């Protein structure tokens, strides 16, 4: 049958969604792994929309649904956040 295989975002390093949900619940924010994933997807969507707006681009909803779950987007975001943290640690200010 021609069923399309779903590809899920995976975590190579860091904390998986079940562990995040457990930590959040232990800290008073009842959460399961699906909610942890949904919160991450929502945050990525907001970040992508904000970034696109800053450069004058609108990302259509069908394309956004694909982008927020794309492993390469997650990898790129991890790289950007790592560099931002490194710059902050080194005392660099916003440009």
C-alpha positions as CSV (number, residue, x, y, z in Angstrom):
1,X,0.0,0.0,0.0
2,X,1.2,3.5,-0.6
3,X,0.9,4.7,2.9
4,X,3.2,7.6,3.8
5,X,5.5,6.9,6.7
6,X,5.4,9.6,9.4
7,X,8.7,11.1,10.5
8,X,8.9,12.3,14.0
9,X,11.3,14.8,15.6
10,X,13.9,12.9,17.6
11,X,16.3,14.2,20.3
12,X,19.9,13.2,19.9
13,X,21.1,15.1,22.9
14,X,19.1,16.6,25.7
15,X,15.9,15.7,27.4
16,X,13.1,13.7,25.8
17,X,9.4,14.8,26.1
18,X,8.6,12.2,28.8
19,X,11.4,13.4,31.0
20,X,10.4,17.1,30.4
21,X,6.8,16.2,31.3
22,X,7.9,14.5,34.5
23,X,10.1,17.4,35.5
24,X,7.2,19.9,34.8
25,X,4.7,17.8,36.8
26,X,7.1,17.5,39.7
27,X,7.4,21.3,39.7
28,X,3.6,21.8,39.9
29,X,2.8,22.1,36.1
30,X,0.8,18.9,35.4
31,X,1.9,17.8,31.9
32,X,2.2,14.6,29.8
33,X,4.7,14.0,27.0
34,X,2.2,15.0,24.3
35,X,1.6,18.4,26.0
36,X,5.4,18.9,26.3
37,X,5.7,18.2,22.5
38,X,2.8,20.5,21.7
39,X,4.3,23.4,23.8
40,X,7.6,23.0,21.9
41,X,5.8,23.0,18.6
42,X,3.8,26.1,19.6
43,X,7.0,27.9,20.6
44,X,8.8,27.0,17.4
45,X,5.8,28.3,15.4
46,X,5.8,31.6,17.2
47,X,9.6,31.9,16.7
48,X,9.3,31.1,13.0
49,X,6.4,33.6,12.5
50,X,8.3,36.3,14.4
51,X,11.5,35.7,12.4
52,X,9.6,35.7,9.1
53,X,7.8,38.9,10.0
54,X,11.1,40.6,10.8
55,X,12.3,40.0,7.2
56,X,8.9,40.7,5.6
57,X,7.8,37.2,4.8
58,X,4.5,35.4,5.7
59,X,4.7,31.6,6.1
60,X,1.4,30.0,4.9
61,X,-0.3,27.7,7.5
62,X,0.2,24.5,5.4
63,X,3.9,25.2,5.1
64,X,4.2,26.2,8.8
65,X,2.7,22.8,9.8
66,X,5.5,21.1,7.9
67,X,8.3,23.4,9.1
68,X,7.5,23.1,12.9
69,X,7.9,19.4,12.7
70,X,10.9,19.3,10.4
71,X,14.1,17.8,12.0
72,X,16.3,20.2,10.1
73,X,14.5,23.2,11.5
74,X,14.9,21.8,15.1
75,X,18.6,21.2,14.4
76,X,19.1,24.7,13.1
77,X,17.2,26.2,16.0
78,X,19.4,24.3,18.4
79,X,22.5,25.7,16.7
80,X,21.1,29.2,16.8
81,X,20.3,28.9,20.5
82,X,23.7,27.5,21.3
83,X,25.4,30.4,19.5
84,X,23.2,32.9,21.3
85,X,24.0,31.4,24.7
86,X,27.7,31.4,23.8
87,X,27.6,35.1,22.8
88,X,25.7,36.0,26.0
89,X,28.3,34.1,28.0
90,X,31.1,36.0,26.3
91,X,29.4,39.3,27.1
92,X,28.2,40.3,23.6
93,X,25.2,42.6,23.5
94,X,22.3,42.6,21.0
95,X,23.3,44.3,17.8
